[in-house]
Amino acid sequence: MADGVNKFLGDTLGRTIVKLIVVCLVVGFLLAFFGFTPDNIVDTIRYWFLDLWYNGFRALGRVGNYLVLGAIIVIPIFVILRLMSYRR
């Protein structure tokens, strides 16, 4: 089983943990340098999803408007063309 874990992790468990700790420290230092905090990141992700949710429905509303606007022109033309071809 240890061989399967090592294969999955790419190295031994201990070395993988040490590598992850070092990478976490470097990334944490860089994020702190640029002024990010854990709360800031969580709030940013949360607001991004909320913004996506609201703007997505707003975009669907616009699609509905475009559909109705196009239908005002397309449906009468379609009916006229079908009526003209029906008489033949």
Buried (B, 14 or more C-beta within 10 A) or exposed (E): EEEEEBEEBEEEEEEBEEEEEEEEEEEEEEBEEEEEEEEEEEEEEEEEEEEEEEEEEEEEEEEEEEEEEEEEEEEEEEEEEEEEEEEE
